[in-house]
Every structure is written in C-alpha cells, then in structure tokens.
Amino acid sequence: MNNPIRNWWRSQQFKLSLRRGDIRRATQLLQEIQKSGARLSWLEKLFRDKLQLERYSQEYKRQTETLSKQLTEASVKLCIR
C-alpha cells in the first residue's frame, strides 16, 4: 500500500541518515522506499546510482585482479618451457 505520509517520513529519515553519514541506514531506507513503490526523489536516485557505481567498481576490480593473476600464471608457464 502506498502511504504518502509514511513515504514522506522515510524520505526525511533517509536525508537525515545521509547528513549523519550513516550509509548503512540510508541504504536500508532506500530499499524500503523502493519496495513501497514511491517515486524516488532526485537525492534518492543519486544515492541509488552511487551504490550501483560502487558495485560495478568492485566487480571491475575483482575481474582485473583475476585476469592479472591469470596473466602472471601464463607468463610463468611460458618462461618455464
């Protein structure tokens, strides 16, 4: 059920969490806001995009490390031959 007062309150709590630097709480509130079906504010959209970019960045770093290890292993094998 889409309750405008509850949605407003969540948005206010979200903003307060960001001001305090409580990223974990802000993330939880963002998830609640999204599940409620409420329209996201520009700040909530920006934070959502920031979280997504951080996830992409972590995945990119993991892939880079894996490929670097594979390259090192392959070059070691070539040197041994």
Distance bins in CASP14 RR format, pairs under 12 A and 6 or more apart:
PFRMAT RR
TARGET T0000
AUTHOR 0000-0000-0000
RMODE 2
METHOD distances of the structure
MODEL  1
1 7 0 0 0 0 0 1 0 0 0 0 0
1 35 0 0 0 0 0 1 0 0 0 0 0
1 36 0 0 0 0 1 0 0 0 0 0 0
1 37 0 0 0 0 1 0 0 0 0 0 0
1 38 0 0 0 0 0 1 0 0 0 0 0
2 8 0 0 0 0 0 1 0 0 0 0 0
2 10 0 0 0 0 0 1 0 0 0 0 0
2 33 0 0 0 0 0 1 0 0 0 0 0
2 35 0 0 0 0 0 1 0 0 0 0 0
2 36 1 0 0 1 0 0 0 0 0 0 0
2 37 1 0 0 1 0 0 0 0 0 0 0
2 38 1 0 0 1 0 0 0 0 0 0 0
2 39 0 0 0 0 1 0 0 0 0 0 0
3 9 0 0 0 0 1 0 0 0 0 0 0
3 10 0 0 0 0 1 0 0 0 0 0 0
3 32 0 0 0 0 0 1 0 0 0 0 0
3 33 0 0 0 0 0 1 0 0 0 0 0
3 36 1 0 0 1 0 0 0 0 0 0 0
3 37 0 0 0 0 0 1 0 0 0 0 0
3 38 0 0 0 0 1 0 0 0 0 0 0
4 10 0 0 0 0 0 1 0 0 0 0 0
4 11 0 0 0 0 0 1 0 0 0 0 0
4 36 0 0 0 0 0 1 0 0 0 0 0
4 37 0 0 0 0 0 1 0 0 0 0 0
4 38 0 0 0 0 1 0 0 0 0 0 0
4 39 0 0 0 0 0 1 0 0 0 0 0
5 11 0 0 0 0 0 1 0 0 0 0 0
5 12 0 0 0 0 0 1 0 0 0 0 0
5 36 0 0 0 0 0 1 0 0 0 0 0
5 38 0 0 0 0 0 1 0 0 0 0 0
6 12 0 0 0 0 0 1 0 0 0 0 0
6 13 0 0 0 0 0 1 0 0 0 0 0
6 29 0 0 0 0 0 1 0 0 0 0 0
6 32 0 0 0 0 1 0 0 0 0 0 0
6 33 0 0 0 0 1 0 0 0 0 0 0
6 35 0 0 0 0 0 1 0 0 0 0 0
6 36 1 0 0 1 0 0 0 0 0 0 0
6 37 0 0 0 0 0 1 0 0 0 0 0
6 38 0 0 0 0 1 0 0 0 0 0 0
7 13 0 0 0 0 0 1 0 0 0 0 0
7 14 0 0 0 0 0 1 0 0 0 0 0
7 29 0 0 0 0 0 1 0 0 0 0 0
7 32 0 0 0 0 1 0 0 0 0 0 0
7 33 1 0 0 1 0 0 0 0 0 0 0
7 34 0 0 0 0 0 1 0 0 0 0 0
7 35 0 0 0 0 0 1 0 0 0 0 0
7 36 1 0 1 0 0 0 0 0 0 0 0
7 37 0 0 0 0 1 0 0 0 0 0 0
7 38 1 0 1 0 0 0 0 0 0 0 0
7 39 0 0 0 0 1 0 0 0 0 0 0
7 40 0 0 0 0 0 1 0 0 0 0 0
7 41 0 0 0 0 0 1 0 0 0 0 0
7 44 0 0 0 0 0 1 0 0 0 0 0
8 14 0 0 0 0 0 1 0 0 0 0 0
8 15 0 0 0 0 0 1 0 0 0 0 0
8 33 0 0 0 0 0 1 0 0 0 0 0
8 36 0 0 0 0 0 1 0 0 0 0 0
8 38 0 0 0 0 1 0 0 0 0 0 0
8 39 0 0 0 0 0 1 0 0 0 0 0
8 41 0 0 0 0 0 1 0 0 0 0 0
9 15 0 0 0 0 0 1 0 0 0 0 0
9 16 0 0 0 0 0 1 0 0 0 0 0
9 29 0 0 0 0 1 0 0 0 0 0 0
9 32 0 0 0 0 0 1 0 0 0 0 0
9 33 0 0 0 0 0 1 0 0 0 0 0
9 36 0 0 0 0 0 1 0 0 0 0 0
9 38 0 0 0 0 0 1 0 0 0 0 0
10 16 0 0 0 0 0 1 0 0 0 0 0
10 17 0 0 0 0 0 1 0 0 0 0 0
10 25 0 0 0 0 0 1 0 0 0 0 0
10 26 0 0 0 0 0 1 0 0 0 0 0
10 28 0 0 0 0 1 0 0 0 0 0 0
10 29 1 0 1 0 0 0 0 0 0 0 0
10 30 0 0 0 0 1 0 0 0 0 0 0
10 31 0 0 0 0 0 1 0 0 0 0 0
10 32 1 0 1 0 0 0 0 0 0 0 0
10 33 1 0 1 0 0 0 0 0 0 0 0
10 34 0 0 0 0 0 1 0 0 0 0 0
10 35 0 0 0 0 0 1 0 0 0 0 0
10 36 1 0 0 1 0 0 0 0 0 0 0
10 37 0 0 0 0 0 1 0 0 0 0 0
10 38 1 0 0 1 0 0 0 0 0 0 0
10 40 0 0 0 0 0 1 0 0 0 0 0
10 41 0 0 0 0 0 1 0 0 0 0 0
10 44 0 0 0 0 1 0 0 0 0 0 0
11 17 0 0 0 0 0 1 0 0 0 0 0
11 18 0 0 0 0 0 1 0 0 0 0 0
11 26 0 0 0 0 0 1 0 0 0 0 0
11 29 0 0 0 0 1 0 0 0 0 0 0
11 30 0 0 0 0 1 0 0 0 0 0 0
11 32 0 0 0 0 0 1 0 0 0 0 0
11 33 1 0 0 1 0 0 0 0 0 0 0
11 34 0 0 0 0 0 1 0 0 0 0 0
11 36 0 0 0 0 0 1 0 0 0 0 0
11 38 1 0 0 1 0 0 0 0 0 0 0
11 39 0 0 0 0 0 1 0 0 0 0 0
11 40 0 0 0 0 1 0 0 0 0 0 0
11 41 1 0 0 1 0 0 0 0 0 0 0
11 42 0 0 0 0 0 1 0 0 0 0 0
11 43 0 0 0 0 1 0 0 0 0 0 0
11 44 1 0 0 1 0 0 0 0 0 0 0
11 45 0 0 0 0 0 1 0 0 0 0 0
11 47 0 0 0 0 0 1 0 0 0 0 0
12 18 0 0 0 0 0 1 0 0 0 0 0
12 19 0 0 0 0 0 1 0 0 0 0 0
12 26 0 0 0 0 0 1 0 0 0 0 0
12 29 0 0 0 0 1 0 0 0 0 0 0
12 33 0 0 0 0 0 1 0 0 0 0 0
12 41 0 0 0 0 0 1 0 0 0 0 0
12 43 0 0 0 0 0 1 0 0 0 0 0
12 44 0 0 0 0 0 1 0 0 0 0 0
13 19 0 0 0 0 0 1 0 0 0 0 0
13 20 0 0 0 0 0 1 0 0 0 0 0
13 22 0 0 0 0 1 0 0 0 0 0 0
13 25 1 0 0 1 0 0 0 0 0 0 0
13 26 0 0 0 0 1 0 0 0 0 0 0
13 28 0 0 0 0 1 0 0 0 0 0 0
13 29 1 0 1 0 0 0 0 0 0 0 0
13 30 0 0 0 0 0 1 0 0 0 0 0
13 32 0 0 0 0 1 0 0 0 0 0 0
13 33 0 0 0 0 1 0 0 0 0 0 0
13 44 0 0 0 0 0 1 0 0 0 0 0
14 20 0 0 0 0 0 1 0 0 0 0 0
14 21 0 0 0 0 0 1 0 0 0 0 0
14 22 0 0 0 0 0 1 0 0 0 0 0
14 23 0 0 0 0 0 1 0 0 0 0 0
14 25 0 0 0 0 1 0 0 0 0 0 0
14 26 1 0 1 0 0 0 0 0 0 0 0
14 27 0 0 0 0 1 0 0 0 0 0 0
14 28 0 0 0 0 1 0 0 0 0 0 0
14 29 1 0 1 0 0 0 0 0 0 0 0
14 30 1 0 0 1 0 0 0 0 0 0 0
14 31 0 0 0 0 0 1 0 0 0 0 0
14 32 0 0 0 0 1 0 0 0 0 0 0
14 33 1 0 0 1 0 0 0 0 0 0 0
14 34 0 0 0 0 0 1 0 0 0 0 0
14 36 0 0 0 0 0 1 0 0 0 0 0
14 38 0 0 0 0 0 1 0 0 0 0 0
14 40 0 0 0 0 1 0 0 0 0 0 0
14 41 0 0 0 0 1 0 0 0 0 0 0
14 43 1 0 0 1 0 0 0 0 0 0 0
14 44 1 0 0 1 0 0 0 0 0 0 0
14 45 0 0 0 0 0 1 0 0 0 0 0
14 46 0 0 0 0 0 1 0 0 0 0 0
14 47 1 0 0 1 0 0 0 0 0 0 0
14 48 0 0 0 0 0 1 0 0 0 0 0
15 21 0 0 0 0 0 1 0 0 0 0 0
15 22 0 0 0 0 0 1 0 0 0 0 0
15 25 0 0 0 0 0 1 0 0 0 0 0
15 26 0 0 0 0 1 0 0 0 0 0 0
15 29 0 0 0 0 1 0 0 0 0 0 0
15 30 0 0 0 0 0 1 0 0 0 0 0
15 33 0 0 0 0 0 1 0 0 0 0 0
15 41 0 0 0 0 1 0 0 0 0 0 0
15 42 0 0 0 0 0 1 0 0 0 0 0
15 43 1 0 0 1 0 0 0 0 0 0 0
15 44 0 0 0 0 1 0 0 0 0 0 0
15 46 0 0 0 0 0 1 0 0 0 0 0
15 47 0 0 0 0 1 0 0 0 0 0 0
16 22 0 0 0 0 1 0 0 0 0 0 0
16 25 0 0 0 0 1 0 0 0 0 0 0
16 26 0 0 0 0 1 0 0 0 0 0 0
16 29 0 0 0 0 1 0 0 0 0 0 0
16 43 0 0 0 0 0 1 0 0 0 0 0
17 23 1 0 0 1 0 0 0 0 0 0 0
17 24 0 0 0 0 1 0 0 0 0 0 0
17 25 1 0 1 0 0 0 0 0 0 0 0
17 26 1 0 1 0 0 0 0 0 0 0 0
17 27 0 0 0 0 1 0 0 0 0 0 0
17 28 0 0 0 0 1 0 0 0 0 0 0
17 29 1 0 0 1 0 0 0 0 0 0 0
17 30 0 0 0 0 1 0 0 0 0 0 0
17 32 0 0 0 0 0 1 0 0 0 0 0
17 33 0 0 0 0 0 1 0 0 0 0 0
17 43 0 0 0 0 0 1 0 0 0 0 0
17 44 0 0 0 0 0 1 0 0 0 0 0
17 47 0 0 0 0 1 0 0 0 0 0 0
18 24 0 0 0 0 0 1 0 0 0 0 0
18 25 0 0 0 0 1 0 0 0 0 0 0
18 26 1 0 1 0 0 0 0 0 0 0 0
18 27 0 0 0 0 0 1 0 0 0 0 0
18 29 0 0 0 0 1 0 0 0 0 0 0
18 30 0 0 0 0 1 0 0 0 0 0 0
18 41 0 0 0 0 0 1 0 0 0 0 0
18 43 1 0 0 1 0 0 0 0 0 0 0
18 44 0 0 0 0 1 0 0 0 0 0 0
18 46 0 0 0 0 0 1 0 0 0 0 0
18 47 1 0 0 1 0 0 0 0 0 0 0
18 50 0 0 0 0 0 1 0 0 0 0 0
19 25 0 0 0 0 0 1 0 0 0 0 0
19 26 0 0 0 0 1 0 0 0 0 0 0
19 43 0 0 0 0 0 1 0 0 0 0 0
20 26 0 0 0 0 1 0 0 0 0 0 0
20 29 0 0 0 0 0 1 0 0 0 0 0
21 27 0 0 0 0 0 1 0 0 0 0 0
21 47 0 0 0 0 0 1 0 0 0 0 0
22 28 0 0 0 0 1 0 0 0 0 0 0
22 29 0 0 0 0 1 0 0 0 0 0 0
23 29 0 0 0 0 0 1 0 0 0 0 0
23 30 0 0 0 0 0 1 0 0 0 0 0
23 47 0 0 0 0 1 0 0 0 0 0 0
23 50 0 0 0 0 1 0 0 0 0 0 0
23 51 0 0 0 0 1 0 0 0 0 0 0
23 54 0 0 0 0 0 1 0 0 0 0 0
24 30 0 0 0 0 0 1 0 0 0 0 0
24 31 0 0 0 0 0 1 0 0 0 0 0
24 51 0 0 0 0 0 1 0 0 0 0 0
25 31 0 0 0 0 0 1 0 0 0 0 0
25 32 0 0 0 0 0 1 0 0 0 0 0
25 47 0 0 0 0 0 1 0 0 0 0 0
26 32 0 0 0 0 0 1 0 0 0 0 0
26 33 0 0 0 0 0 1 0 0 0 0 0
26 43 0 0 0 0 1 0 0 0 0 0 0
26 44 0 0 0 0 1 0 0 0 0 0 0
26 46 0 0 0 0 0 1 0 0 0 0 0
26 47 1 0 0 1 0 0 0 0 0 0 0
26 48 0 0 0 0 0 1 0 0 0 0 0
26 50 0 0 0 0 0 1 0 0 0 0 0
26 51 0 0 0 0 1 0 0 0 0 0 0
27 33 0 0 0 0 0 1 0 0 0 0 0
27 34 0 0 0 0 0 1 0 0 0 0 0
27 44 0 0 0 0 0 1 0 0 0 0 0
27 47 0 0 0 0 1 0 0 0 0 0 0
27 48 0 0 0 0 1 0 0 0 0 0 0
27 50 0 0 0 0 0 1 0 0 0 0 0
27 51 1 0 0 1 0 0 0 0 0 0 0
27 52 0 0 0 0 0 1 0 0 0 0 0
27 54 0 0 0 0 0 1 0 0 0 0 0
27 55 0 0 0 0 0 1 0 0 0 0 0
28 34 0 0 0 0 0 1 0 0 0 0 0
28 35 0 0 0 0 0 1 0 0 0 0 0
28 47 0 0 0 0 0 1 0 0 0 0 0
28 51 0 0 0 0 0 1 0 0 0 0 0
29 35 0 0 0 0 0 1 0 0 0 0 0
29 36 0 0 0 0 0 1 0 0 0 0 0
29 38 0 0 0 0 0 1 0 0 0 0 0
29 40 0 0 0 0 0 1 0 0 0 0 0
29 41 0 0 0 0 0 1 0 0 0 0 0
29 43 0 0 0 0 0 1 0 0 0 0 0
29 44 0 0 0 0 1 0 0 0 0 0 0
29 47 0 0 0 0 1 0 0 0 0 0 0
29 48 0 0 0 0 0 1 0 0 0 0 0
30 36 0 0 0 0 0 1 0 0 0 0 0
30 38 0 0 0 0 0 1 0 0 0 0 0
30 40 0 0 0 0 1 0 0 0 0 0 0
30 41 0 0 0 0 0 1 0 0 0 0 0
30 43 0 0 0 0 1 0 0 0 0 0 0
30 44 1 0 1 0 0 0 0 0 0 0 0
30 45 0 0 0 0 1 0 0 0 0 0 0
30 46 0 0 0 0 0 1 0 0 0 0 0
30 47 1 0 0 1 0 0 0 0 0 0 0
30 48 1 0 0 1 0 0 0 0 0 0 0
30 49 0 0 0 0 0 1 0 0 0 0 0
30 50 0 0 0 0 0 1 0 0 0 0 0
30 51 1 0 0 1 0 0 0 0 0 0 0
30 52 0 0 0 0 0 1 0 0 0 0 0
31 37 0 0 0 0 0 1 0 0 0 0 0
31 38 0 0 0 0 0 1 0 0 0 0 0
31 40 0 0 0 0 0 1 0 0 0 0 0
31 44 0 0 0 0 0 1 0 0 0 0 0
31 47 0 0 0 0 0 1 0 0 0 0 0
31 48 0 0 0 0 1 0 0 0 0 0 0
31 51 0 0 0 0 0 1 0 0 0 0 0
32 38 0 0 0 0 1 0 0 0 0 0 0
32 40 0 0 0 0 0 1 0 0 0 0 0
32 44 0 0 0 0 0 1 0 0 0 0 0
33 39 0 0 0 0 1 0 0 0 0 0 0
33 40 1 0 0 1 0 0 0 0 0 0 0
33 41 0 0 0 0 1 0 0 0 0 0 0
33 43 0 0 0 0 0 1 0 0 0 0 0
33 44 1 0 0 1 0 0 0 0 0 0 0
33 45 0 0 0 0 0 1 0 0 0 0 0
33 47 0 0 0 0 0 1 0 0 0 0 0
33 48 0 0 0 0 1 0 0 0 0 0 0
34 40 1 0 0 1 0 0 0 0 0 0 0
34 41 0 0 0 0 0 1 0 0 0 0 0
34 44 0 0 0 0 1 0 0 0 0 0 0
34 45 0 0 0 0 0 1 0 0 0 0 0
34 47 0 0 0 0 0 1 0 0 0 0 0
34 48 1 0 0 1 0 0 0 0 0 0 0
34 51 0 0 0 0 0 1 0 0 0 0 0
36 44 0 0 0 0 0 1 0 0 0 0 0
37 44 0 0 0 0 0 1 0 0 0 0 0
38 44 0 0 0 0 1 0 0 0 0 0 0
38 45 0 0 0 0 0 1 0 0 0 0 0
39 45 0 0 0 0 1 0 0 0 0 0 0
40 46 0 0 0 0 1 0 0 0 0 0 0
40 47 0 0 0 0 1 0 0 0 0 0 0
40 48 1 0 0 1 0 0 0 0 0 0 0
40 49 0 0 0 0 0 1 0 0 0 0 0
41 47 0 0 0 0 1 0 0 0 0 0 0
41 48 0 0 0 0 0 1 0 0 0 0 0
42 48 0 0 0 0 0 1 0 0 0 0 0
42 49 0 0 0 0 0 1 0 0 0 0 0
43 49 0 0 0 0 0 1 0 0 0 0 0
43 50 0 0 0 0 0 1 0 0 0 0 0
44 50 0 0 0 0 0 1 0 0 0 0 0
44 51 0 0 0 0 0 1 0 0 0 0 0
45 51 0 0 0 0 0 1 0 0 0 0 0
45 52 0 0 0 0 0 1 0 0 0 0 0
46 52 0 0 0 0 0 1 0 0 0 0 0
46 53 0 0 0 0 0 1 0 0 0 0 0
47 53 0 0 0 0 0 1 0 0 0 0 0
47 54 0 0 0 0 0 1 0 0 0 0 0
48 54 0 0 0 0 0 1 0 0 0 0 0
48 55 0 0 0 0 0 1 0 0 0 0 0
49 55 0 0 0 0 0 1 0 0 0 0 0
49 56 0 0 0 0 0 1 0 0 0 0 0
50 56 0 0 0 0 0 1 0 0 0 0 0
50 57 0 0 0 0 0 1 0 0 0 0 0
51 57 0 0 0 0 0 1 0 0 0 0 0
51 58 0 0 0 0 0 1 0 0 0 0 0
52 58 0 0 0 0 0 1 0 0 0 0 0
52 59 0 0 0 0 0 1 0 0 0 0 0
53 59 0 0 0 0 0 1 0 0 0 0 0
53 60 0 0 0 0 0 1 0 0 0 0 0
54 60 0 0 0 0 0 1 0 0 0 0 0
54 61 0 0 0 0 0 1 0 0 0 0 0
55 61 0 0 0 0 0 1 0 0 0 0 0
55 62 0 0 0 0 0 1 0 0 0 0 0
56 62 0 0 0 0 0 1 0 0 0 0 0
56 63 0 0 0 0 0 1 0 0 0 0 0
57 63 0 0 0 0 0 1 0 0 0 0 0
57 64 0 0 0 0 0 1 0 0 0 0 0
58 64 0 0 0 0 0 1 0 0 0 0 0
58 65 0 0 0 0 0 1 0 0 0 0 0
59 65 0 0 0 0 0 1 0 0 0 0 0
59 66 0 0 0 0 0 1 0 0 0 0 0
60 66 0 0 0 0 0 1 0 0 0 0 0
60 67 0 0 0 0 0 1 0 0 0 0 0
61 67 0 0 0 0 0 1 0 0 0 0 0
61 68 0 0 0 0 0 1 0 0 0 0 0
62 68 0 0 0 0 0 1 0 0 0 0 0
62 69 0 0 0 0 0 1 0 0 0 0 0
63 69 0 0 0 0 0 1 0 0 0 0 0
63 70 0 0 0 0 0 1 0 0 0 0 0
64 70 0 0 0 0 0 1 0 0 0 0 0
64 71 0 0 0 0 0 1 0 0 0 0 0
65 71 0 0 0 0 0 1 0 0 0 0 0
65 72 0 0 0 0 0 1 0 0 0 0 0
66 72 0 0 0 0 0 1 0 0 0 0 0
66 73 0 0 0 0 0 1 0 0 0 0 0
67 73 0 0 0 0 0 1 0 0 0 0 0
67 74 0 0 0 0 0 1 0 0 0 0 0
68 74 0 0 0 0 0 1 0 0 0 0 0
68 75 0 0 0 0 0 1 0 0 0 0 0
69 75 0 0 0 0 0 1 0 0 0 0 0
69 76 0 0 0 0 0 1 0 0 0 0 0
70 76 0 0 0 0 0 1 0 0 0 0 0
70 77 0 0 0 0 0 1 0 0 0 0 0
71 77 0 0 0 0 0 1 0 0 0 0 0
71 78 0 0 0 0 0 1 0 0 0 0 0
72 78 0 0 0 0 0 1 0 0 0 0 0
72 79 0 0 0 0 0 1 0 0 0 0 0
73 79 0 0 0 0 0 1 0 0 0 0 0
73 80 0 0 0 0 0 1 0 0 0 0 0
74 80 0 0 0 0 0 1 0 0 0 0 0
74 81 0 0 0 0 0 1 0 0 0 0 0
75 81 0 0 0 0 0 1 0 0 0 0 0
END
